[in-house]
């Protein structure tokens, strides 16, 4: 379950057992990555108040830090594919086009009546107001249809009108298939895979990843839209086939999901900073990271170094303290 802060931040992922992460640190000895110092991390951190804790407070809050683990993740993810019905795409596309045309016609009618009314022609104020009300209605319907199309067919909606029409015609004619590749149990995919391989009766059929779909299914997983050209005869809408999602081998650093938090500008973690002379408390700076790929109970990320002290347990406590600190500062300013 995600927890959102007043600034729109939320925790990402399940809680990690400390012993599991400690065991992983001991078990994996991998090459180091080049790093940034504390000042550089602070410069690219989210602009918030840095929380600081004494040793006793750290122990009471259960703060645990560890180094990220440098790793290379497998280049293949296994997914479940469902061949989609192109008639649904045609219906949604037609609804969107019809709604847009109706909105355009209503807007033109309002403009015509405005000119007639302003020129003293045969257009009463009541006629103009009726046309304006109709335009407002069809405009709302057009926006609703466009929103539904984007929700159902996001990667297709992102195409140019010409490319969208070409894809639609190819799908209706059977030259290409559109398939949803589902990753059950995952709600994010990081970087998009570049290719897909369908397993059709033992035959490997290539496909192209068009993008991620925004709407989830009963499987409660992230879905990718795949375009398949020249599919074997008989493979049609409703068919379910195994799908391998392929990407170039990714190098990065593994962090437990509990270490990751999220705000509107992206994911970040808390890094424990080195104490300066005379400091009684340890400071923690939020550092932005780029999510690359989920990997088991971890996430492969970029933006930290393998010698950084990252908070892998208790990041939510720091998030809460940071939020209260920012809120208190705002209250003081109001006074």
C-alpha positions in Angstrom: 0.0 0.0 0.0 1.3 3.5 -0.9 1.3 6.4 1.6 1.2 9.9 0.1 2.6 13.0 1.8 1.1 16.5 1.7 3.6 17.2 -1.1 2.5 14.3 -3.2 5.2 11.8 -2.2 4.6 8.2 -1.5 6.5 5.1 -0.4 7.1 2.6 -3.1 7.2 -1.2 -2.6 6.9 -3.6 0.3 8.9 -3.7 3.5 12.2 -5.4 3.4 13.6 -7.6 6.2 16.9 -6.2 7.4 18.5 -9.6 7.6 17.7 -10.4 4.0 19.4 -7.2 2.7 22.4 -7.7 5.0 22.7 -11.2 3.6 22.5 -9.9 0.1 25.3 -7.4 0.8 27.5 -10.2 2.1 26.7 -12.6 -0.8 27.3 -10.2 -3.7 30.7 -8.9 -4.5 30.4 -6.9 -7.7 32.5 -4.2 -9.4 32.3 -0.6 -8.1 30.7 2.4 -9.9 32.1 5.9 -10.1 30.5 8.2 -7.5 29.5 11.7 -6.5 30.4 13.4 -3.2 27.9 14.6 -0.6 27.9 18.2 -2.0 26.9 17.0 -5.5 24.2 14.7 -4.0 22.8 17.6 -2.0 22.8 19.8 -5.1 20.6 17.4 -7.1 18.4 16.4 -4.2 14.8 17.5 -3.9 14.6 21.0 -2.4 13.4 20.2 1.1 14.6 20.4 4.7 17.2 17.7 5.4 16.3 15.7 8.4 18.9 15.0 11.1 19.0 12.5 13.9 21.2 11.7 16.9 22.5 8.2 17.4 19.7 7.5 20.0 17.1 8.8 17.6 18.4 6.6 14.7 18.2 3.6 16.9 14.7 4.4 18.1 13.5 5.0 14.5 15.1 1.8 13.3 17.3 3.5 10.7 19.5 1.1 8.8 21.9 2.1 6.0 23.7 -0.1 3.5 25.7 0.3 0.3 23.9 -0.3 -3.0 24.9 -3.5 -4.9 26.3 -3.1 -8.4 24.7 -5.6 -10.7 23.6 -6.5 -14.2 20.0 -7.7 -14.5 18.8 -10.4 -16.9 17.9 -9.1 -20.3 14.6 -11.1 -20.5 11.3 -10.7 -18.6 8.6 -13.3 -18.8 5.1 -12.1 -19.5 1.6 -13.4 -20.4 0.3 -12.1 -23.7 -3.3 -11.6 -24.7 -4.2 -10.9 -28.4 -6.5 -7.9 -28.5 -9.6 -7.4 -30.7 -8.9 -4.7 -33.3 -12.7 -4.0 -33.4 -12.3 -2.4 -29.9 -9.6 -0.1 -31.2 -11.8 0.8 -34.2 -14.8 1.6 -32.0 -12.7 3.7 -29.6 -11.0 5.5 -32.4 -14.3 6.2 -34.2 -15.9 7.5 -31.1 -13.0 9.9 -30.5 -13.1 11.1 -34.1 -16.9 11.6 -34.1 -16.8 13.5 -30.8 -14.0 15.7 -32.1 -15.9 16.4 -35.3 -19.1 17.2 -33.4 -17.1 19.6 -31.2 -15.7 21.4 -34.2 -19.1 21.7 -35.9 -20.6 23.2 -32.7 -17.7 25.6 -32.4 -18.2 26.8 -36.0 -22.0 27.2 -35.3 -21.2 29.4 -32.3 -18.8 31.5 -34.3 -21.4 31.9 -37.1 -24.2 33.0 -34.7 -21.8 35.4 -32.9 -21.1 37.1 -36.3 -24.8 37.3 -37.2 -25.8 38.6 -33.7 -23.0 41.2 -33.7 -24.0 42.4 -37.2 -27.7 42.7 -36.3 -28.6 39.7 -38.5 -31.2 37.0 -37.9 -29.6 35.6 -34.8 -31.2 36.3 -31.5 -29.3 36.2 -28.2 -31.3 33.2 -27.2 -30.2 31.3 -30.3 -26.6 32.2 -29.6 -26.8 31.1 -26.0 -28.4 27.8 -27.0 -25.6 27.2 -29.5 -23.0 28.0 -26.8 -24.6 25.5 -24.4 -24.6 22.8 -27.1 -20.9 23.5 -27.8 -20.0 23.2 -24.1 -21.8 19.8 -24.0 -20.2 18.3 -27.1 -16.8 19.7 -26.0 -17.1 17.9 -22.7 -18.1 14.7 -24.6 -15.1 15.1 -27.0 -12.7 15.5 -24.0 -14.2 12.5 -22.3 -13.8 10.3 -25.5 -10.2 11.5 -26.0 -9.4 10.6 -22.3 -10.9 7.1 -22.7 -9.0 6.5 -25.8 -5.7 7.6 -24.2 -6.5 5.4 -21.2 -7.3 2.3 -23.3 -4.8 2.8 -26.1 -2.1 5.2 -24.8 0.8 4.1 -27.2 -1.6 4.3 -30.2 -2.9 7.8 -29.1 0.7 9.0 -29.0 1.2 8.2 -32.7 0.6 10.8 -35.4 -2.9 10.6 -37.1 -1.3 9.0 -40.2 0.7 6.4 -38.3 -2.4 5.7 -36.1 -4.6 5.1 -39.2 -1.9 2.9 -40.8 -1.7 0.7 -37.6 -5.5 0.5 -37.4 -5.9 -0.6 -41.0 -3.1 -3.2 -40.7 -4.7 -4.6 -37.5 -8.2 -4.8 -39.1 -6.9 -6.5 -42.2 -5.0 -9.1 -40.1 -1.5 -8.0 -41.4 -0.6 -7.2 -37.8 -1.8 -8.2 -34.3 -2.0 -6.1 -31.3 -1.2 -7.9 -28.1 -1.1 -6.9 -24.4 1.9 -8.4 -22.6 1.1 -8.5 -18.9 3.6 -8.6 -16.0 1.4 -9.9 -13.2 2.1 -8.5 -9.8 4.1 -5.5 -11.1 2.8 -2.0 -11.3 5.9 -0.5 -12.9 8.4 -1.6 -15.5 11.2 1.0 -15.4 12.8 1.3 -18.9 10.7 -0.2 -21.7 11.9 -3.4 -23.3 13.0 -2.9 -26.9 11.7 -6.2 -28.3 9.2 -9.0 -27.6 9.2 -12.7 -28.5 5.9 -14.6 -28.6 6.0 -18.4 -28.0 3.4 -19.8 -30.4 3.5 -23.6 -30.3 7.2 -23.5 -29.8 7.8 -21.0 -32.6 9.5 -17.7 -31.6 7.5 -14.8 -33.2 9.0 -11.3 -32.9 7.1 -8.3 -31.9 7.7 -4.6 -31.3 7.0 -2.9 -28.0 4.9 0.2 -28.7 4.7 1.4 -25.1 3.0 0.9 -21.7 -0.7 0.7 -21.2 -2.2 2.8 -18.5 -5.2 0.7 -17.7 -4.8 -2.4 -15.5 -6.7 -5.7 -15.8 -7.9 -8.3 -13.3 -4.3 -9.6 -13.2 -3.3 -6.4 -11.5 0.0 -5.9 -13.4 1.6 -3.5 -15.8 0.7 -4.1 -19.4 2.7 -3.4 -22.6 1.2 -3.0 -26.0 3.0 -5.2 -28.6 2.7 -5.0 -32.4 3.2 -8.3 -34.2 3.6 -8.5 -37.9 3.1 -11.7 -39.9 1.7 -13.8 -37.0 1.1 -17.5 -37.6 -2.3 -18.3 -39.1 -4.9 -19.0 -36.4 -3.5 -16.7 -33.8 -6.3 -14.2 -33.2 -8.1 -12.1 -30.7 -8.5 -13.8 -27.3 -5.5 -16.0 -27.7 -3.1 -16.2 -24.7 0.6 -16.9 -25.4 3.8 -16.7 -23.3 5.9 -13.6 -24.2 9.5 -12.8 -23.5 10.3 -9.1 -23.2 13.9 -8.4 -24.3 16.1 -5.4 -23.5 19.8 -4.7 -23.6 21.5 -5.9 -20.4 21.2 -3.1 -17.9 23.9 -2.2 -15.4 23.1 -0.3 -12.3 22.8 -0.6 -8.5 20.3 -2.7 -6.6 18.4 -1.2 -3.8 15.5 -2.7 -1.8 12.1 -1.3 -2.7 11.7 -0.1 0.8 14.5 2.4 0.2 12.6 4.1 -2.6 10.2 6.9 -2.3 8.4 8.9 -5.0 7.3 12.4 -5.7 5.9 14.2 -8.7 9.4 14.8 -10.1 10.5 11.1 -9.8 12.0 8.6 -7.4 14.5 9.3 -4.7 16.3 7.7 -1.7 17.8 9.1 1.5 21.6 9.1 1.7 23.3 9.4 5.1 25.8 12.2 4.9 29.2 12.2 6.7 29.3 14.2 9.9 31.2 17.4 9.7 33.3 18.7 12.6 31.2 19.8 15.5 28.0 18.2 14.3 26.1 16.3 17.0 23.6 14.7 14.6 23.7 12.7 11.4 22.1 14.4 8.4 20.2 12.6 5.6 19.8 14.1 2.1 17.2 13.0 -0.4 18.9 12.0 -3.7 17.1 11.5 -6.9 17.5 8.2 -8.7 16.4 6.9 -12.1 14.4 3.6 -11.9 15.8 1.2 -14.5 14.2 -2.2 -13.9 12.5 -4.1 -11.1 14.4 -7.2 -10.0 12.8 -9.5 -7.5 12.4 -7.6 -4.2 14.9 -4.9 -5.4 15.0 -2.2 -8.0 17.9 -1.5 -10.4 18.6 2.2 -10.2 21.0 4.9 -11.4 22.0 8.0 -9.6 23.8 6.7 -6.5 27.2 5.0 -5.9 28.1 1.6 -4.5 29.9 3.3 -1.6 27.0 5.6 -0.6 25.3 5.0 2.7 21.7 4.6 1.6 18.8 4.3 4.1 17.4 0.8 3.3 15.1 0.6 6.4 13.3 3.6 8.0 13.1 5.9 5.0 9.5 6.4 5.8 10.5 7.9 9.2 12.8 10.4 7.5 10.1 11.3 5.0 7.6 11.9 7.9 10.2 14.0 9.8 11.0 16.0 6.7 7.3 16.7 6.1 6.8 17.9 9.6 9.8 20.1 9.4 8.6 21.7 6.2 5.1 22.2 7.6 6.5 23.8 10.7 8.6 26.2 8.6 5.5 27.2 6.6 3.5 27.8 9.9 6.3 30.1 11.1 6.3 32.0 7.9 2.6 32.6 8.2 3.1 34.0 11.7 
